Each structure stands twice: as C-alpha cells, then as structure tokens.
Amino acid sequence: MTQHLAAPTHTLDGTRPGWWRDAVIYQVYPRSFADGNGDGMGDLDGVRSRLPYLKNLGVDAVWLSPFYASPQADAGYDVADYRAIDPMFGTLLDADALIRDAHELGLRIIVDLVPNHSSDQHEWFKRALAEGPGSALRERYHFRPGKGANGQLPPNDWESIFGGPAWTRTENPDGTPGDWYLHLFAPEQPDFNWDHPAVADEFRSILRFWLDMGVDGFRVDVAHGLVKAEGLPDIGGHDQLKLLGNDVMPFFDQDGVHDIYRAWRKILDEYPGDRIAVAEAWTPTVERTANYVRPDELHQAFNFQYLGTAWDATELRSVIDLSLAAMRPVGAPATWVLSNHDVTRHATRFANPPGLGTQIRDAGDRELGLRRARAATLLMLALPGSAYLYQGEELGLPDVTDLPDEVRQDPSFFRAAGQDGFRDGCRVPIPWTAEGSSYGFGSGGSWLPQPDSWGGLSVEAQTGDPDSTLELYRSALAVRREQPGLGEGDAVSWLDAPEGVLAFRREGFVCTVNTTGKAVSLPAYGQLLLASAAVAVDGGRVDLPADSTVWWAV
Ligand code: NOJ
C-alpha cells in the first residue's frame, strides 16, 4: 500500500558544505512530541506545528524516529512499508509539508532507516511464510531448519536483544511445525539476509525515495547488525549479555557491513546539498566505531561510549580524548550524545550511583540528577564535533520510573524476564503547557500517562525564566552559534585543574567542569559566558559550584 506523492520534492537552499560536522541535531520521537489530531498519539502534523519552537531553540537539524507504516510491535522500528507513512502519523503529503516547512526555517530533516529487519507484516515476509519452505522469498530473510530429532530446537544459540531466543519457529501452510527464522530483536522483526542482492537493491531504492523527498540524511538503525558471520555460528556457552558491546559478535560489527555503507555513500554523494548518514553502531570500542565513518562510508556515528560514561572527571576526560583520537585518522567529526529513546534520560541516570549502566532507572535524587545533567550538557556542547539532543532533555525531564505495568508498550519490558530493560520511561509525551489536556501535547490525552510534575517542567512554565533548563539550552545553543568555531576542530587543550575538575581551552574559550559534590575555588579564566548553576566571580577567582559547568570567553 505504498502511497503516491503528487507534489514536487524539495531541497534546502544555501547549504553550508560540511554543515553536519558541528551540527546540533535534535531527536524527535514522533509518537511523544506533539499530537496534531487529538488521538493521544503524536504525529507529523504535530511535529510540523512545533518546528518554530525547534528553530527558536537553536538546533540545526531534526532527526525523526520511524514514522513508516508499521504494526508498532517496537514503536515503529518494525517497518511494514518503507515508502509509506503510518496512518497514525499522517500521510506522505504531511511528510512533504514537514520537510518543506523545516527547510523554509533553515532546519534539516534526518529520517530513520531500519535496514536490519522488517516487520513480520512486510509483504516479503508475509509471502515468504505463506508460500512455505522452498519459497524464494525466504532467502531474503534467515530461515533455517531447527536442530534436534524433530527440528524442535533453535538453529543456533543466539539470543534476542529483547530477551529469549533470537529464533521463532514457523508453521507450514499445512499446519505442521516448520523452519525457524532469525530475529535479533522481537519476533515481529525478522532479520533481512543482506547477502541477497534483492535486499541491497531494495534499500538503495528506499534511500533514493527519501532523498527524492528532500530529506537531508538518515539515521541508520542497528547499522552494525546487517551482516551475519557465515554459517551463523554459535556463540558457544558465553553469557551473551556480558559479551554485547564488549566483543565482536557473529551478528554484530562484522566487517562486511562496510561494503554496504560504501555503496550508500555513493548514492548520498549523488544528491546536492550535503546529505548525510549517521550510524547507530554499538561496537566494543571507539576505534571500531570509527570504521563506520571512514571517508567513503557514513558521515557520523553515535558515540555510545560517551553516553555510557559516568559523571566522573577522569572517565569523562578519558572518553573525550579517546573519541577525538579515534575519529582524527578518518577525518570524521566526533559526536556526543547523552540521551535517546533507548536509555534512561541523563537527568535520572546521573542521580544513580556510578556503575549502573544506561538502562537502569531509579527515582534517585531529582535535584542532583538535574544539576549534573545541566552541567553535562554544557560540557557536551563545548566539545568539537556534532551533538545530539533528545526531545525533552532541554526541559530537564527525568525518566518516569513509576509507570504501571498495564500501560507499558516496550517489547523489551515483556521479553526481558527479570532484567530492567524497559524504555517507556524516557518516551512519555513531553509537556508544552503548564495546564490543560496532556499539558499541551494534544487535545486527546497522551498514550503514556504524564506525571503531575510535568506542568511545572513544560515549555510554557520554563520560557522566560532565566534559571530554567530550557533557557540554559537556548543560551548555550546561541553561544555555540556565535562563538567562532566552538563545534569545529578535532582537539581540546586540557588545562591543569584540581581533582574532580575538568578545564579545557578552545579558540577564545575555556570550559570548566566541576564533577564533585563541593564548590571548588579556581581562577576566573576570563569573561563569564554561561554557567549551569549560579556562580559569582570575585577578585579574579570563582567558586565553581558543585556539579556545574562554566563557559568563559578568553
Ligand atoms: C535501535 C532503536 O533505537 C531501538 O529503539 C529499536 O528497538 C532497535 N534498534 C531495533 O530496531
């Protein structure tokens, strides 16, 4: 049911070459951003109506999580038709209008591409199942006979990232138990077989479809997962959860993925206006992440090592140095990210004791978490490279940790028996107004309940309040635009600083970060530009408040 678009496509005029090297890119999670039609679910019209807010916030580009036709088994990361918009989000005409409006405002649009797996409701998969064993369409996925006398055991020992086996057994058209198919995520997300030329062809065509629509780039979902090791070998008695992210797995970060991105880069380069792709590649090291952004591959890769770093000066300095050093040889900008739709928001995470990882939620100490989150954001925005923001972090939103089980929708909550893996807490619709239906999210409530505290954290409540987190973000992004070269370059010069404090110099600029719980006296480095907490400069010295960052013009 591909929709057809009559209107001509659109590109952003006046593109600054290399705009993405220092861009601040704001992630919109469409179902939770703004609801245009009052059905309790965010949509493209809602996003479109809030573009002026994003312009005013001061970001360069907007990355939209998936809005394609999907049964929503994994909030849209299970795509049934890559060229159609899910009716719950709107139509292709709405997408076109959104891209045009964004470009009018000088904002770029990046869309999510999900090439590792489709939905089980994708035409190919439905037909592959219906046609039974021997169907040529089954070769586009990973179908295998089971092990054991009656094929009753999965073909190998891989586990789904959401918990349970990575294989589901099919039923033959005659009702007998059949082959198994691979799904690294939910059973509703069968993995494509990227060795099949039809899969590669289809995705090159999908890229062109959206480039023709005028999008400025793609965020590539599970970019490290497309190619599986030949023969789909067992992991062999290891605890997969412990290996994930620490070791090369037979289904992640295989060298063959890079051929795919070389082909994609050629397509992106054919289009005018510096179109980009950013890899969601969870690799064991920043060096392996750098492989995805070699000059003939993708443009950026998320820096998950940075996202996973605790609020600790030594660890932060080390991950910053490692990230910059890893990107330098390939000439790609470093990227920085603190929150997204898969992890505990940093305002909650930083209130947890260190060492708990990115998925663990706790009600924690709200005030401490927010103080550190504000400081962490100013640190991130002072680093060379491109920064990603996740909707609502500019409001200092915490994770919602007390959602009742019956409202949860994250498939990992249902499959990850005993693990604290659910992600709904960072996906609660964001508050726009201090009062009213779903705090201005829309006129028809919200698909996940919002806490009572949401009104006080709304855009309306924070706008104009100089102490608010929203105004801190606005000021920081304004300074970043005005301060020549703040996002440019590939290095920082560290200055001597007491334990627990970071200080580094950039051209005409110094950033000081106090990660300790106590104020620290330092020389004032120059003229105070911005601070994440109230700070007074006295006689050439400053008391850097606990858990704070200060920007200086020097
Ligand atoms: C990564 C996405 O960010 C996440 O939300 C999704 O569940 C998985 N990929 C599977 O597509």
Boltz pocket constraint, residues with backbone or C-beta under 6 A from the ligand:
constraints:
  - pocket:
      binder: B
      contacts: [[A, 74], [A, 77], [A, 78], [A, 114], [A, 185], [A, 221], [A, 222], [A, 280], [A, 341], [A, 342]]
      max_distance: 6.0
